[in-house]
Amino acid sequence: MSHRYTTGEFEVRPDERRVLLRGEPVPLGARAFDVLMCLIAQRERVVTKNELLEQVWPGMVVEENNLTVHVSALRKVFGAQAVATIPGRGYRFVMALDETTGAPAVAPVPAPAPASVVGADGPTGLTLPDRPSIAVLPLDNLSGDAQQDLLIEGLSEDVITELSRFRSLFVIARNSSFSFRGLAHGERDVRAIARELGVRYVLEGSLRRAGDRVRVAVQLVDAVSATQLWAEKYDRAVDDLFALQEELTRAIVGAIAPQIEAGEFQKIRSARGRDLNAYTLAMRARDTARRADREGDATTRDEALRLAHEAVEIDPGCGVALATIAFVQWQQIWAGSAASPVDAAVAGLAAARRAIALDGSDHHAHLWKAMLQLFTHQHAAGLADLQRAHELNPNDALTLSLLGQYLAAEADSAADAATGVRHVLDALRLSPRDPLRWSFLNSLAWASFAAFDHAGAVDAASRALGEAPQFPPARLCRVIGQVGLGAIDAARADFETLRALAPQMVATRLAGDWSYANPALVQRATAFLRVAAGLDEPGRLDT
């Protein structure tokens, strides 16, 4: 049985989570729909703000302006008088409703995937992908020497990278797999981990180093049937670790996806001669750069750059170090800490190009080359490199989220922009436990804004800020999204916080300088920001 509510030409279908106007679906974000249903269910009385916050965001601490934004979205759909504000108390849905109960005419449409994939309270109810899916957990360090951790993580990450090159596999991103780091083999519930990540197969194991020898033990588990598919032990010289990475990858692919064509194995990069000391330094540099990206600390960025350059001095062909240099230079430009953004871009692009010349299949190098080009207004070249990075590693969540953001931004229509939104949602599915999830949510916010889904933009930006409150791009997107919804007071209050946080970014964007080439998007974003800044009045806007 299904409940339906009608009012005038509107029909609300709770089971389908849809609002129809004259039989056609009306765009409405998931949170706004939840607010609507709370108000409808209790329409005989005033619902307090605290009640709505507790019912729509259970167990979470959220800003009250999140609620204001979604109420504004409802008023934009149903009309300004649909939801009454009772000063000092809360809200009440005041439109007359007719409620009907009966069998639905069509099978109900399930709730939108984003609610289960990118909900602020984490992934729930993830279904298995339609292709072989795997998570590679970090190997346990049994050496009794913490200095071996980065080397061990490097081996695990290399296996993830090589598996990710197969488009016919679904590979959980490194950051989500590594969120289980610290749990010893005996403490892990592999089936529970597989359920949480939404995969069928899990690879786990250990590494012990003694002098110049390493012993690696791994097992591949089918979490659905709770059976061990394959297990192996390797006793090698430490210099053979890089060849072992290729051997492991081939064995895993052969076990879980034997139907893959032999030619596909050419995607696995053959082991090349590497200097182990340089590689270890490069892994430290990359780990430090990731920490700098998360913490926004200039001193940490400088340390990452120093380590990467030291690795290159030892081994000029160390691609990990070169790609890390490009990554850090992009960070310097983005954070405004580069003494000369032009010099930083030149140095970063030079490092990325050297890495690509050494290994054209290095998706990290293509990714940071792309981002440096986009930030220096080389949009066509940047987008091409971003697409190339995704082609080289279709399972890399960060690349996919950024590609989705920029594809949406450069789209000619809202329908085309929706493709970019789907890419970002796919990225969130690839890394459901990512500690940098706020970055993906920021991409989702901007892609949603490009698709004219202002409520979705505000919702995603708010969730990003819930995890990274000091991240200016997410607050910027929330500000202009609020203007798009007509929540001008909320936008102007948020704008003051943004201006105090990132004055240079605000000045640059108010001048019409964005990292996007689409003139229509730039014009809309600039116009909305000027309204939030109090420079223009909202009556002139076409949202």
Phi, psi and omega in degrees: 000149181227148176259141175223146178238136177235144175208114185060234180266006180264147172225130178251125181243094183301318183297330181262353183054050181225150169243130180245141173239115185053039175085356181254139181299141176252127179299128178206127182297159183299317180292319179299322178295321178297318177298316179303313183293325176296317181291320179294317182297334183238037188290348180279356182213172175281131177259122183289159179298320180297321178297315180296317179298319181290325183278326183271327179237065186298132176072012183240154174258114181229156179285146183296333182292343172301316179295317179302318181298317183286329173295320177298322178297320179294320179294327179293327180280308189267347184113153187299333184268000186293321181243117181271137173267125177257102187310131178077358183236298182167219185230158174214135176278119190248359177288143177292133183237141169252127181253131177235152178230134179177178179290137179292147180289332179226163178298136183296145177276130181294161177302150183303144181303323183305331182296328181265337185267320187238018179300147184297340180267014174096173184289138176222141172061038180290132178267156180292139176296169182272017176217164182307131186235141186212148169239131177257109180280150178297138180294146175286140176268107180259013185279343186072018182226108183296340180294344179275354185302313183294323178296318180293316178297324178298319178296315179299316182293323178297320178296318177301314181299315182291321176296324184295342181289343182274112181296336181278001175249156173246112187242121179296138184295155183306315185297324178286318178299320183282355176292346177264009177299140180103340175274118179293159183310315183289343182268352185273136169258095187300322181293321178293320178298316180299319178296318183294324181271347180072046179229164179266322187247146177226131174254129177220165180173197184212162176222135177234128179248134175224106183065236181262012180244148174231144175239122181244130175238127182225154173218145178250123186246134169270106186288339180288314181264357180058042179238151176272117182281326189195144176213148182204152174238141182231131176240109189225162167290146185300330180290347180269005182302323184291323175291327179297324178303315179294319181296318178298315182300314180298319181294319181294312181299318180296330182280321186258342181216064184296345182283351181297133182300148179302324180297333180296334181293347176294343179291338178287124182289128178296146180296131179249158177299125178229149173274122187296322179295317179295319181296318179297318176298319180296321177295321175296320180297315181294319179296319178293321179296321178295322178294320178297322179295322182286321186264343181067032185259123183294322180297320178294322176298317180298320179294319178299318180295319179298314180297319181295317179295323178297320178296320180292327177296323178286316183224097181300344180261019181279098184295324179300317180293318181296316178295326179292322176301315178298318180300312183291322178297322175297318177302317182300317180292312182299318184279350181076019182260359179285131177301322176222106179304325179296313180296322179296318179295318180297314180295318180294316180294323179297318179294318180297318180294324176296318180296319180291324178296325178286324183208100182294349181263009180282100185290331178298317180296318177296322181298310185284333171298317179300312183294323177295321178292318180296321181285344177252022172067024171264068194293315183297314180294321181296316180293324178296318178291325178295318177294323178295320178300320179291321178299321181289328181217082185293348180260004179282114188293319181297314179300316182295321181293318179291323176298316178300317180300313185281329173296318178296318183295326183265003182291152180272348182212163178297325180296317178293323179297331180298332176297319177297319178301317180297323177300316181294320177298322177296322179296318178297327177290326180291337182221070187290345180243027187290126177294344176259028183300332178302328178293318178294320179295326175297317177298320178296321179298313182291321177296320179295319178299318179298328180273012180065019175264080186292325177295317177296322178297315180295319181296312181294318179296321179296320178292323176298316180291333175297332180259335180218078188298337183263015184271104188299318183301324179292320178293323177300315180294323179294322180300309183286331175295321178296321176298318179300330179274353182086008178272069190293318181298316179296319180297317183290325176294317178295324181299320180297321176297317180297316183296322177291328183280319186217071184298323181292319178298316180299314181298319180296315182289323177297333178279359178089015181259104180238168180270028179236150181261343184292110185297326180294318179294315180299318180296316181294314181297318180294317180298317180295320181294323178297324176294315179298328180281353181081012181277334178227162178263148185292341183298342183273354189274147169247099185269000000 
